[in-house]
Amino acid sequence: MSPRPARAGDVVVFLGPSLAAEEARRLGPCRVLPPARAGDVLAVLPERPLAIALVDGLFDTAPSPWHRELLLALDAGVAVFGGSSMGALRAAELEPLGVVGVGRIFRWVRDGVVSDDGEVALLHGDAEHGFRPLTLPLVNVRAAAEDARAEGLLSAREARALLAAGTAIPYAERTWPRVLAAARFDEAARARLRAFLPRAPDPKAEDARACVAAALEFAAARRRGAPPPPPPGGPTPSHVRRARLRHARTILPGGAALPSAEVLAALARRKDAGRLAAEGLRRTLLASLARSAGLRPAPGEGEAALAAWLRRLGVRAARRDSFLAACGLDDGAARILGEDLALEAAVLADAHRFAPDGPAFEEGLALGARLTGAWIEEASRLAQRAGVRSWSPGIQPAAAKPPTSWASSTSSTKRAKSRARRPRPSGWRAR
C-alpha cells in the first residue's frame, strides 16, 4: 500500500521567538501555531495530527501548557516532540512517559546542567512582529561560554565569569552588551569574545529546527504505516477530563471549528439539558463503578462497542474520524467512550452479580417500562387481545383517552418519541 499524501495538519508546531515560522515551513509541510498556552494542545487533538512539535510556550503572561495535555496527546496516538524552550522543559519532565526530547537544551535540562526554567526565558515581540526576540536567553550565554572555551578563546574561569554575569541580569533586561559589560575578565578576553559572538551558537534556533525535523520524520513514517506512540497508561483524573471537554475543539464538516466549551454552554441552555445530563451521567457512573470494582474491557471490546454505536447512528466507516471530530472527540477520548460503553454493557448484563443482592433483568425491565408508560401499553394490548372489556377503577384500555392526570406524562413521552424519530443529518448516514 502506497503512503498517503502529506498534509500540513499532520505536524502541528508551536513556535514563537526560537525560530521564524517561514523557516519551520521550509523544513516540511506543517501547521505553525503561536507559542502554546494551557489548553492549546488539547484544542488541536480532534484534528488528528500525527505529531506535535512543542518549541515555544507562554509562561508569564498566560498559564503554560499542562503536562497532562501532552500525555493526553500521546493517549490519542499523537507523538509529542519537545525542544529548544518550553518544549525542552516539558520533554525533560515527561521523557519517561513517552514525550521525545530533542536538542542540546533538552539534554542540559534532563541531565541537570540547567535546573532553572528561567534559562530559556526571554522577552519577544507579538505575532504582528513575528515574535522577534528582544532579550537574550541565558541558554545562549551558556552555549557561547562552552563553545568559546572549547575553541580556546576563554579559560574555564572566564567561561564561568561570563555565565555568572548573564545569570545576574534578569531575563527581561539581558542583552549581549550588558552581559559583556558585567563580565569580570580582562579586556583581551572581552575583545576575543566580541569577535566570536557573530558566529556564536544559537541553541534555541538549532534545537527548534531539530525538533520540527524530528516531528516531520515521524509523521512521514506514520504515513508509511509505522505505529502510533504507545499510550502512557493510567487513569485520567476528573479535572483533566473536564479540561479536555473545555479546551478541545469541535471540527464540523467543511472545516468550521469552534471551542467545545461553547457547545457545552449552548447545550446547557436547552430545555432538555437535564434529561441529556441524566442519561449521560447514568452511563458514565456505571462505567466508573465498574472500573472502581476492578473491571476492564477485554481487548477489542471497547472498539467493538464504539463501532456498534456508530453503526446505530448510521455513520459510515469512511466518515468515522470526521464524525468523531464533529463530536469534539480525539482518538483517545473516543477510545474511552468505547470502553465506557463496553463496561456499561458488562455491568447491565451481570447486574444481579455486580452488587450484593443486585437487581435481575426482569426488575430492570419492569422499572424501565413503568417509568416510560410501556408497562400500561403492553398490559392494555394483552387485555384487548384477551377481549377484556372492563378494567379496575381509574384504569382504561390503551385505545381509550387517558385520564387527565396522565396527559402531561403521555404528551412528553410522545415528544420524546418524536425527537427520536427525527432523521439524522444525511452526511453521516450509511449509503
KEBA-95789 format. One record per residue (C-alpha): residue number from 1; x, y, z. Coordinates in Angstrom, 3 decimals. Layout:
<recs>
- lumfi x y z
- NUM X Y Z $
...
</recs>
This chain:
<recs>
- lumfi x y z
- 1 0.000 0.000 0.000 $
- 2 1.427 3.372 -1.009 $
- 3 1.807 6.018 1.727 $
- 4 -0.952 8.571 1.966 $
- 5 -0.109 12.126 0.853 $
- 6 1.316 14.530 3.401 $
- 7 -0.851 17.367 4.667 $
- 8 0.184 20.426 6.643 $
- 9 -2.027 19.371 9.539 $
- 10 -0.066 16.144 10.062 $
- 11 2.502 18.096 12.109 $
- 12 1.476 20.933 14.425 $
- 13 4.309 23.213 15.573 $
- 14 4.010 25.628 18.495 $
- 15 6.583 28.239 17.645 $
- 16 7.482 31.834 18.526 $
- 17 10.814 33.595 19.084 $
- 18 13.015 30.489 18.795 $
- 19 12.643 30.195 15.015 $
- 20 10.840 32.046 12.250 $
- 21 7.644 30.352 11.084 $
- 22 8.770 30.549 7.454 $
- 23 11.928 28.644 8.277 $
- 24 9.923 25.911 10.018 $
- 25 7.668 25.551 6.964 $
- 26 10.713 25.236 4.704 $
- 27 11.671 22.110 6.634 $
- 28 8.457 20.361 5.519 $
- 29 4.667 20.581 5.497 $
- 30 3.499 21.679 8.923 $
- 31 0.954 23.901 10.611 $
- 32 2.662 26.604 12.685 $
- 33 0.781 27.982 15.679 $
- 34 1.850 30.678 18.184 $
- 35 3.598 29.810 21.455 $
- 36 1.455 27.342 23.370 $
- 37 -0.561 28.199 26.430 $
- 38 -2.606 25.914 28.658 $
- 39 -5.228 24.063 26.624 $
- 40 -3.732 24.728 23.184 $
- 41 -2.502 21.151 22.750 $
- 42 -5.919 19.787 23.743 $
- 43 -7.542 22.101 21.201 $
- 44 -5.750 20.540 18.200 $
- 45 -6.194 16.864 19.111 $
- 46 -9.649 16.405 17.459 $
- 47 -7.994 17.454 14.176 $
- 48 -5.933 14.224 14.440 $
- 49 -2.383 15.373 13.709 $
- 50 0.270 12.681 13.590 $
- 51 2.842 14.634 15.609 $
- 52 3.223 17.799 17.665 $
- 53 6.459 19.775 17.908 $
- 54 6.337 21.857 21.080 $
- 55 9.033 24.514 20.851 $
- 56 7.817 27.757 22.424 $
- 57 5.221 28.294 25.130 $
- 58 3.989 31.143 27.284 $
- 59 4.812 31.140 30.985 $
- 60 4.433 34.628 32.440 $
- 61 1.555 36.306 30.638 $
- 62 -0.626 33.154 30.476 $
- 63 -0.682 29.647 32.006 $
- 64 1.834 27.299 30.397 $
- 65 0.866 24.052 28.641 $
- 66 -0.026 21.397 31.187 $
- 67 1.942 18.190 31.496 $
- 68 -1.351 16.296 31.386 $
- 69 -2.373 17.634 27.987 $
- 70 0.846 16.318 26.458 $
- 71 0.064 12.914 27.963 $
- 72 -3.459 13.128 26.537 $
- 73 -1.890 13.761 23.121 $
- 74 0.102 10.536 23.479 $
- 75 -3.079 8.812 24.649 $
- 76 -4.739 9.978 21.412 $
- 77 -1.944 8.433 19.331 $
- 78 -0.216 11.762 18.605 $
- 79 3.566 11.799 19.060 $
- 80 4.943 14.756 21.025 $
- 81 8.422 16.184 20.440 $
- 82 9.862 18.910 22.626 $
- 83 12.952 21.059 22.309 $
- 84 14.543 24.493 22.429 $
- 85 12.428 26.284 25.025 $
- 86 9.205 25.308 26.812 $
- 87 9.296 22.114 24.763 $
- 88 12.693 21.188 26.206 $
- 89 11.420 21.683 29.759 $
- 90 8.297 19.565 29.248 $
- 91 10.184 16.854 27.368 $
- 92 12.755 16.522 30.162 $
- 93 9.945 16.165 32.701 $
- 94 7.888 13.714 30.643 $
- 95 10.521 11.691 28.781 $
- 96 9.845 8.567 30.897 $
- 97 6.189 8.718 29.808 $
- 98 6.844 8.998 26.083 $
- 99 7.464 12.648 25.167 $
- 100 10.550 12.783 22.923 $
- 101 13.162 15.388 23.782 $
- 102 15.348 16.883 21.062 $
- 103 18.483 19.010 21.168 $
- 104 21.179 20.454 23.359 $
- 105 18.938 22.412 25.739 $
- 106 16.766 19.366 26.364 $
- 107 19.863 17.352 27.301 $
- 108 21.060 20.113 29.614 $
- 109 17.718 20.127 31.439 $
- 110 17.406 16.334 31.542 $
- 111 20.951 15.886 32.848 $
- 112 20.691 18.622 35.475 $
- 113 23.126 21.047 33.827 $
- 114 20.231 23.508 33.654 $
- 115 17.997 23.446 36.716 $
- 116 16.285 26.838 36.400 $
- 117 13.396 27.080 33.929 $
- 118 14.223 30.768 33.572 $
- 119 17.297 29.951 31.484 $
- 120 15.089 29.648 28.382 $
- 121 13.054 32.800 29.127 $
- 122 13.234 35.978 27.051 $
- 123 11.107 38.934 26.050 $
- 124 9.776 38.917 22.489 $
- 125 7.507 40.846 20.171 $
- 126 3.919 39.930 19.372 $
- 127 2.565 37.923 16.456 $
- 128 2.346 41.019 14.255 $
- 129 6.111 41.411 14.611 $
- 130 6.898 37.725 14.163 $
- 131 7.636 37.104 17.857 $
- 132 11.026 38.772 17.316 $
- 133 13.372 38.199 20.308 $
- 134 14.021 41.365 22.305 $
- 135 16.295 39.992 25.027 $
- 136 18.887 37.247 25.386 $
- 137 18.036 33.856 26.954 $
- 138 20.599 32.542 29.420 $
- 139 20.973 29.265 27.492 $
- 140 22.547 31.267 24.664 $
- 141 25.093 32.710 27.112 $
- 142 25.799 29.196 28.415 $
- 143 26.296 27.849 24.872 $
- 144 28.613 30.736 23.950 $
- 145 30.682 30.190 27.093 $
- 146 31.007 26.449 26.376 $
- 147 31.917 26.868 22.726 $
- 148 34.326 29.772 23.308 $
- 149 36.134 27.718 25.936 $
- 150 36.204 24.694 23.582 $
- 151 37.918 26.884 20.947 $
- 152 40.412 28.161 23.487 $
- 153 39.071 31.721 23.389 $
- 154 38.145 31.696 27.094 $
- 155 39.655 29.928 30.045 $
- 156 37.472 27.853 32.361 $
- 157 37.448 30.736 34.853 $
- 158 36.498 33.271 32.170 $
- 159 33.711 30.990 30.878 $
- 160 32.306 30.741 34.415 $
- 161 32.541 34.523 34.769 $
- 162 30.606 35.021 31.542 $
- 163 27.823 32.699 32.692 $
- 164 27.717 34.347 36.120 $
- 165 27.350 37.775 34.517 $
- 166 24.423 36.569 32.416 $
- 167 22.774 34.869 35.394 $
- 168 22.884 38.078 37.432 $
- 169 20.853 40.021 34.853 $
- 170 17.037 39.462 34.792 $
- 171 15.775 37.838 31.586 $
- 172 13.734 40.925 30.711 $
- 173 16.890 43.082 30.692 $
- 174 19.565 40.680 29.457 $
- 175 21.400 41.598 26.217 $
- 176 24.896 40.814 24.957 $
- 177 26.209 44.366 25.560 $
- 178 25.032 44.219 29.181 $
- 179 26.474 40.739 29.718 $
- 180 29.842 41.716 28.266 $
- 181 29.951 44.871 30.347 $
- 182 29.193 42.911 33.542 $
- 183 31.584 40.001 32.904 $
- 184 34.600 40.003 35.232 $
- 185 37.530 39.320 32.947 $
- 186 40.173 41.419 31.219 $
- 187 39.760 43.435 28.046 $
- 188 41.685 40.915 25.985 $
- 189 39.147 38.206 26.809 $
- 190 36.335 40.659 26.183 $
- 191 37.761 41.510 22.752 $
- 192 38.119 37.804 21.847 $
- 193 34.517 37.203 22.881 $
- 194 33.230 40.166 20.855 $
- 195 34.948 38.758 17.777 $
- 196 33.403 35.333 18.496 $
- 197 29.794 36.453 19.028 $
- 198 28.846 36.906 15.325 $
- 199 29.369 33.145 14.896 $
- 200 28.267 32.153 18.387 $
- 201 25.727 29.328 18.505 $
- 202 22.017 29.965 18.803 $
- 203 20.985 26.775 20.604 $
- 204 17.304 27.708 20.700 $
- 205 17.139 28.057 16.901 $
- 206 19.251 24.936 16.340 $
- 207 17.091 22.864 18.676 $
- 208 13.876 24.247 17.191 $
- 209 14.954 23.095 13.719 $
- 210 15.867 19.668 15.062 $
- 211 12.550 19.368 16.928 $
- 212 10.458 20.226 13.863 $
- 213 12.555 17.912 11.684 $
- 214 12.072 15.022 14.122 $
- 215 8.293 15.531 14.136 $
- 216 8.227 15.676 10.325 $
- 217 10.279 12.483 10.088 $
- 218 7.939 10.676 12.467 $
- 219 4.844 11.854 10.541 $
- 220 6.379 10.545 7.302 $
- 221 6.947 7.173 8.956 $
- 222 3.339 7.100 10.186 $
- 223 2.088 7.777 6.661 $
- 224 4.136 4.771 5.531 $
- 225 2.410 2.575 8.111 $
- 226 4.506 2.926 11.277 $
- 227 2.531 2.531 14.527 $
- 228 1.483 5.464 16.727 $
- 229 3.287 6.071 20.026 $
- 230 2.168 3.840 22.892 $
- 231 -0.260 5.478 25.335 $
- 232 1.228 6.439 28.703 $
- 233 -1.393 4.395 30.551 $
- 234 -3.087 5.086 33.855 $
- 235 -6.469 6.666 34.629 $
- 236 -7.364 10.192 33.603 $
- 237 -8.399 12.295 36.630 $
- 238 -11.766 14.035 36.561 $
- 239 -10.294 17.559 36.448 $
- 240 -8.278 16.568 33.376 $
- 241 -11.380 15.096 31.705 $
- 242 -13.215 18.365 32.318 $
- 243 -10.285 20.367 30.946 $
- 244 -10.359 18.214 27.820 $
- 245 -14.074 18.980 27.442 $
- 246 -13.499 22.720 27.770 $
- 247 -10.468 23.081 25.524 $
- 248 -10.996 20.524 22.756 $
- 249 -12.305 21.978 19.512 $
- 250 -15.341 20.712 17.636 $
- 251 -14.494 20.335 13.928 $
- 252 -17.566 20.355 11.697 $
- 253 -17.762 19.089 8.100 $
- 254 -16.358 21.754 5.837 $
- 255 -13.706 22.739 8.360 $
- 256 -15.627 25.062 10.689 $
- 257 -14.120 24.806 14.168 $
- 258 -15.339 26.146 17.468 $
- 259 -14.425 25.593 21.108 $
- 260 -16.264 22.677 22.669 $
- 261 -16.864 24.921 25.704 $
- 262 -19.238 26.976 23.529 $
- 263 -21.113 23.828 22.501 $
- 264 -21.416 22.785 26.149 $
- 265 -22.751 26.222 27.106 $
- 266 -25.357 26.042 24.327 $
- 267 -26.384 22.544 25.418 $
- 268 -26.793 23.740 28.997 $
- 269 -29.378 26.293 27.775 $
- 270 -31.548 23.657 26.065 $
- 271 -34.831 22.665 27.642 $
- 272 -33.788 19.004 27.625 $
- 273 -30.377 19.686 29.201 $
- 274 -31.362 17.927 32.423 $
- 275 -32.533 14.817 30.578 $
- 276 -29.376 14.673 28.450 $
- 277 -27.154 15.106 31.504 $
- 278 -29.055 12.458 33.491 $
- 279 -28.734 9.943 30.660 $
- 280 -25.034 10.633 30.266 $
- 281 -24.373 10.523 33.999 $
- 282 -26.104 7.149 34.360 $
- 283 -23.847 5.708 31.674 $
- 284 -20.598 7.253 32.919 $
- 285 -21.441 6.418 36.530 $
- 286 -21.961 2.753 35.666 $
- 287 -18.621 2.700 33.837 $
- 288 -16.887 4.455 36.767 $
- 289 -18.351 1.973 39.247 $
- 290 -17.193 -0.883 37.043 $
- 291 -13.644 0.496 36.975 $
- 292 -13.664 1.041 40.733 $
- 293 -14.663 -2.623 41.101 $
- 294 -11.630 -3.645 39.036 $
- 295 -13.417 -4.397 35.750 $
- 296 -11.667 -3.640 32.465 $
- 297 -12.866 -4.269 28.909 $
- 298 -11.294 -7.253 27.200 $
- 299 -9.026 -6.413 24.224 $
- 300 -11.166 -5.184 21.342 $
- 301 -14.381 -4.821 23.351 $
- 302 -14.138 -1.031 23.599 $
- 303 -13.536 -0.597 19.865 $
- 304 -16.378 -3.019 19.111 $
- 305 -18.751 -1.063 21.363 $
- 306 -17.718 2.208 19.710 $
- 307 -18.224 0.721 16.231 $
- 308 -21.661 -0.593 17.229 $
- 309 -22.673 2.872 18.463 $
- 310 -21.547 4.446 15.184 $
- 311 -23.484 1.822 13.183 $
- 312 -26.629 2.583 15.186 $
- 313 -26.234 6.229 14.203 $
- 314 -25.724 5.272 10.556 $
- 315 -22.163 6.645 10.381 $
- 316 -20.178 5.145 7.527 $
- 317 -16.731 3.757 8.304 $
- 318 -15.152 6.269 5.936 $
- 319 -16.698 9.128 7.934 $
- 320 -15.710 7.785 11.355 $
- 321 -12.950 10.278 12.125 $
- 322 -14.822 13.305 10.795 $
- 323 -17.935 12.355 12.783 $
- 324 -15.923 11.937 15.986 $
- 325 -14.208 15.293 15.351 $
- 326 -17.662 16.866 14.953 $
- 327 -18.422 15.453 18.417 $
- 328 -15.262 17.111 19.758 $
- 329 -13.595 13.718 20.298 $
- 330 -9.956 12.901 19.633 $
- 331 -8.932 9.255 19.305 $
- 332 -8.055 8.960 22.983 $
- 333 -11.403 10.362 24.119 $
- 334 -13.196 8.140 21.580 $
- 335 -11.410 5.081 22.927 $
- 336 -12.519 5.945 26.476 $
- 337 -16.093 6.373 25.214 $
- 338 -15.953 2.890 23.673 $
- 339 -14.586 1.446 26.901 $
- 340 -17.360 3.163 28.883 $
- 341 -19.992 1.651 26.581 $
- 342 -18.415 -1.795 26.906 $
- 343 -18.240 -1.551 30.702 $
- 344 -21.841 -0.321 30.884 $
- 345 -22.985 -3.326 28.849 $
- 346 -20.964 -5.695 31.033 $
- 347 -22.469 -4.288 34.243 $
- 348 -26.029 -4.436 32.895 $
- 349 -25.534 -7.995 31.643 $
- 350 -24.445 -9.141 35.114 $
- 351 -26.352 -6.634 37.237 $
- 352 -27.540 -9.350 39.621 $
- 353 -23.919 -10.156 40.442 $
- 354 -22.403 -6.684 40.281 $
- 355 -23.909 -5.533 43.589 $
- 356 -24.825 -7.544 46.687 $
- 357 -28.328 -8.931 46.107 $
- 358 -28.337 -6.985 42.832 $
- 359 -31.347 -6.465 40.558 $
- 360 -32.281 -9.040 37.935 $
- 361 -33.025 -8.351 34.276 $
- 362 -36.748 -8.615 34.931 $
- 363 -36.569 -5.940 37.636 $
- 364 -34.793 -3.529 35.321 $
- 365 -37.272 -4.255 32.549 $
- 366 -40.222 -3.640 34.841 $
- 367 -38.850 -0.370 36.223 $
- 368 -37.997 0.972 32.794 $
- 369 -41.433 0.036 31.461 $
- 370 -43.253 1.621 34.399 $
- 371 -41.269 4.861 34.188 $
- 372 -41.931 5.272 30.473 $
- 373 -45.534 4.056 30.343 $
- 374 -44.603 0.936 28.357 $
- 375 -45.970 -1.279 31.154 $
- 376 -49.515 0.069 30.759 $
- 377 -49.224 -0.048 26.962 $
- 378 -48.336 -3.746 26.999 $
- 379 -50.942 -4.544 29.659 $
- 380 -53.600 -2.802 27.546 $
- 381 -52.608 -4.757 24.425 $
- 382 -52.769 -8.029 26.298 $
- 383 -56.175 -7.118 27.713 $
- 384 -57.521 -6.213 24.293 $
- 385 -56.278 -9.479 22.780 $
- 386 -57.979 -11.384 25.559 $
- 387 -61.204 -9.494 24.945 $
- 388 -61.222 -7.920 28.397 $
- 389 -63.764 -5.098 28.386 $
- 390 -63.885 -3.984 31.983 $
- 391 -60.993 -2.523 33.973 $
- 392 -60.449 -1.754 37.616 $
- 393 -61.457 1.763 38.696 $
- 394 -59.293 4.523 37.265 $
- 395 -57.752 2.316 34.520 $
- 396 -58.836 2.437 30.876 $
- 397 -57.736 0.424 27.826 $
- 398 -54.912 1.965 25.824 $
- 399 -57.332 2.749 22.968 $
- 400 -59.396 4.962 25.229 $
- 401 -58.492 8.529 26.093 $
- 402 -56.134 8.556 29.108 $
- 403 -57.161 10.260 32.325 $
- 404 -56.301 13.941 32.622 $
- 405 -53.696 13.174 35.260 $
- 406 -51.682 11.241 32.674 $
- 407 -51.850 13.829 29.918 $
- 408 -48.590 15.677 30.618 $
- 409 -46.679 12.415 31.040 $
- 410 -48.079 10.925 27.849 $
- 411 -47.523 14.068 25.793 $
- 412 -43.913 14.339 26.952 $
- 413 -43.438 10.666 26.032 $
- 414 -44.823 11.389 22.567 $
- 415 -42.494 14.372 22.204 $
- 416 -39.533 12.205 23.194 $
- 417 -40.536 9.567 20.633 $
- 418 -40.983 12.257 18.016 $
- 419 -37.490 13.561 18.724 $
- 420 -36.124 10.038 18.468 $
- 421 -37.734 9.646 15.033 $
- 422 -36.170 12.823 13.664 $
- 423 -33.801 11.971 10.801 $
- 424 -30.086 12.269 11.424 $
- 425 -28.017 14.632 9.248 $
- 426 -27.764 12.922 5.894 $
- 427 -23.996 13.499 5.707 $
- 428 -23.368 10.809 8.318 $
- 429 -25.856 8.182 7.177 $
- 430 -24.861 4.930 5.516 $
- 431 -25.424 4.699 1.821 $
</recs>
